[in-house]
Amino acid sequence: MASELEHSHTSEGIRERLAQDPHISYLRDWIYGGIDGVVTTLAVVAGVVGADLPSSVVLVLGLANLVADGFAMAAGNYTGTQAERDDYDRLLAIERKHIAIVPDGEREEIRQIFGSKGFSGDELERIVNVITADNSRWAKTMVVEEYGLAPTPKSPILAALSTLAAFMLCGFVPLVTYLGARSLIPCVIATGGVFFVIGAIKARWSLSVWWQSGFGTLFIGMSAAALAFGVGFGCKMLFNTPAG
């Protein structure tokens, strides 16, 4: 039914929606930062508890992890996103140069690209003429169709801030719950809840059922925590074993 659709399909509704700037999603950056923040901080807590070290070590290592690793992830995401934008600008400049020097060759590329999509004859020629009538539209079409890049590159700053905010927000949960309870069990339960919520929210932008996505993310996160605890416990057993 029309009332169950995600947006209007009337002529006016379509016109208003297409007139808006394309929506750029930073979901990946939030999910990436949130999961990594919880995993790394819980790994610190679990590793310290497994090694039977003082709680003060959890505070020091946990805060150091939140600040240093959070900044490192944000910086890495900024650099990677900026590299994608630079690549887009580079290819756009190349296409503009090719259009200026060999317009017939570039026009043939447009013809073959849309011909492979099933257009032919007069219909194909009309498409070619419309696209190549504007050099800016022509170059952008080539970057998207020939190189497969997104038509609206993300902001490196917003991508980095999204990752940092999610990392810090989610990463505080295992640290605060452990220091408050002085026990790993409440920490694991609270952190597991964060993993599940992240997965469930992620399902909003996928075809997965929310609880399946939640449990999938929970399994990944708990596996990382178990590995960290095992490493810490193994180190404790190794270095506390008396020499023979």
C-alpha positions in Angstrom: 0.0 0.0 0.0 1.1 3.6 -0.7 1.0 4.5 3.0 3.6 1.8 3.7 6.2 3.2 1.3 9.3 5.1 2.5 8.5 8.2 0.6 5.9 9.9 -1.6 5.7 9.0 -5.3 3.4 11.8 -6.4 4.8 14.2 -9.0 5.2 17.0 -6.5 6.7 14.7 -3.9 9.3 13.3 -6.3 10.2 16.8 -7.5 10.7 18.1 -3.9 12.8 15.0 -3.0 15.0 15.2 -6.1 15.5 18.9 -5.6 17.2 18.3 -2.2 20.9 17.7 -1.9 21.9 14.0 -1.9 22.0 12.6 1.6 25.5 11.4 2.6 25.4 8.7 5.2 28.1 8.4 7.9 26.6 5.2 9.3 29.7 3.2 8.5 31.8 5.7 10.4 29.6 5.5 13.5 29.4 1.7 13.4 33.1 1.4 12.8 34.0 3.8 15.7 31.4 2.4 18.1 32.3 -1.3 17.7 36.0 -0.6 17.8 35.7 1.6 20.9 33.8 -1.1 22.8 36.0 -3.9 21.6 39.4 -2.2 22.4 38.3 -0.9 25.8 36.7 -4.2 26.8 39.8 -5.9 25.6 41.9 -3.7 27.9 39.6 -4.5 30.9 39.5 -8.2 30.1 43.2 -8.4 29.6 44.0 -6.7 32.9 41.5 -8.8 34.8 42.8 -12.0 33.2 46.3 -11.0 34.2 45.0 -10.2 37.7 46.5 -6.7 37.7 45.3 -3.8 40.0 42.1 -1.8 39.0 44.2 1.3 38.7 45.9 -0.3 35.7 42.4 -0.6 34.1 41.8 3.2 34.6 45.2 4.2 33.2 45.2 1.8 30.2 41.5 2.4 29.5 41.7 6.2 29.4 44.9 6.0 27.4 43.1 3.7 24.9 40.1 5.9 24.7 42.2 9.0 23.9 45.0 7.6 21.9 43.2 4.9 19.9 40.1 7.1 19.4 42.2 9.9 18.0 44.2 7.5 15.9 41.0 6.0 14.4 39.6 9.4 13.7 42.8 10.5 12.1 43.0 7.4 10.0 39.4 7.7 8.9 40.0 11.4 8.0 43.1 10.5 6.0 41.3 7.6 4.2 38.2 9.7 3.4 40.4 12.6 2.2 42.3 10.2 -0.1 39.0 9.1 -1.6 38.0 12.8 -2.2 41.5 13.5 -3.7 41.1 10.5 -6.0 37.6 11.7 -7.1 39.0 15.2 -7.8 42.0 13.7 -9.7 39.8 11.5 -11.9 37.4 14.4 -12.5 40.3 16.6 -13.7 41.4 13.8 -16.0 37.9 13.4 -17.5 37.6 17.2 -18.0 41.0 17.2 -19.8 40.0 14.3 -22.0 36.7 16.0 -22.9 38.5 19.1 -23.9 41.1 17.2 -26.0 39.3 14.2 -27.4 35.5 15.0 -27.1 34.6 12.5 -29.8 36.3 9.7 -27.9 34.7 10.6 -24.6 31.3 10.9 -26.3 31.8 7.3 -27.6 32.6 6.2 -24.1 29.2 7.6 -22.9 27.5 5.9 -25.9 29.0 2.5 -25.0 28.4 2.8 -21.3 24.7 3.5 -21.8 24.5 1.1 -24.7 25.6 -1.7 -22.2 22.7 -0.7 -20.0 20.2 -1.6 -22.8 19.7 1.7 -24.6 20.0 1.8 -28.4 19.1 3.7 -31.5 17.6 7.2 -31.3 17.0 6.7 -27.6 20.7 6.1 -26.9 21.7 9.1 -29.0 19.3 11.4 -27.1 20.9 10.3 -23.8 24.4 10.9 -25.2 23.4 14.3 -26.4 21.8 15.3 -23.1 24.8 14.2 -21.0 27.5 15.7 -23.3 25.7 19.0 -23.6 27.1 20.1 -20.2 30.8 19.5 -19.6 30.4 19.4 -15.8 27.6 16.8 -16.0 29.6 14.9 -18.6 32.8 14.7 -16.5 30.9 13.7 -13.4 29.0 11.0 -15.3 32.3 9.5 -16.5 33.8 9.4 -13.0 30.7 7.6 -11.7 30.1 5.2 -14.6 33.7 4.5 -15.7 35.5 4.4 -12.3 32.6 3.4 -10.1 33.1 6.3 -7.6 30.4 7.8 -5.5 28.9 10.9 -7.0 28.9 12.7 -3.6 32.2 12.2 -1.7 31.9 12.3 2.1 33.4 15.1 4.2 36.7 13.9 5.8 36.0 16.0 8.9 32.5 14.7 9.5 33.7 11.1 8.9 36.5 11.6 11.5 34.2 13.3 14.0 31.6 10.5 13.6 34.2 7.8 14.3 35.7 9.7 17.3 32.3 10.4 18.9 31.1 6.9 18.6 34.4 5.5 19.8 34.5 7.6 22.9 30.8 7.2 23.7 30.7 3.4 23.4 34.2 2.9 24.7 33.4 4.5 28.0 30.8 1.8 28.8 33.1 -1.1 29.7 35.5 1.2 31.5 32.9 3.0 33.7 31.0 -0.2 34.5 34.1 -2.1 35.6 35.4 0.7 37.7 32.0 1.2 39.3 31.4 -2.5 40.1 35.1 -3.7 40.4 33.9 -6.9 38.7 34.2 -8.1 35.1 30.7 -9.7 35.0 28.7 -6.4 35.1 31.2 -4.9 32.7 30.7 -7.8 30.2 26.9 -7.6 30.6 26.8 -3.8 29.9 29.2 -4.1 27.1 27.3 -6.9 25.5 24.2 -4.7 25.7 26.1 -2.0 23.7 27.2 -4.5 21.1 23.6 -5.7 20.7 22.2 -2.2 20.5 24.8 -1.3 17.8 23.9 -4.3 15.8 20.1 -3.7 16.2 20.5 -0.1 15.1 22.6 -1.2 12.1 19.7 -3.4 11.0 17.7 -0.2 10.4 19.8 0.3 7.2 19.8 -3.3 6.0 17.5 -6.2 5.3 18.6 -8.1 8.4 16.1 -8.7 11.3 17.1 -6.4 14.1 17.7 -9.2 16.7 19.8 -11.2 14.2 22.0 -8.2 13.5 22.2 -7.5 17.2 23.3 -11.0 18.2 25.8 -11.1 15.3 27.5 -8.0 16.5 27.3 -9.3 20.1 29.1 -12.5 19.0 31.9 -10.6 17.3 32.5 -8.3 20.3 32.4 -11.1 22.9 34.8 -13.1 20.8 37.3 -10.3 20.9 36.8 -9.9 24.7 37.3 -13.6 25.2 40.6 -13.5 23.2 41.9 -10.6 25.3 41.0 -12.3 28.6 42.7 -15.5 27.4 45.9 -13.6 26.5 45.9 -11.8 29.8 45.3 -15.1 31.7 47.9 -16.9 29.7 50.5 -14.2 30.4 49.6 -14.5 34.1 50.1 -18.2 34.1 53.3 -18.0 32.1 55.1 -15.4 34.2 53.8 -16.6 37.5 55.0 -20.2 37.0 58.0 -20.9 39.2 61.2 -21.8 37.4 62.0 -25.6 37.5 
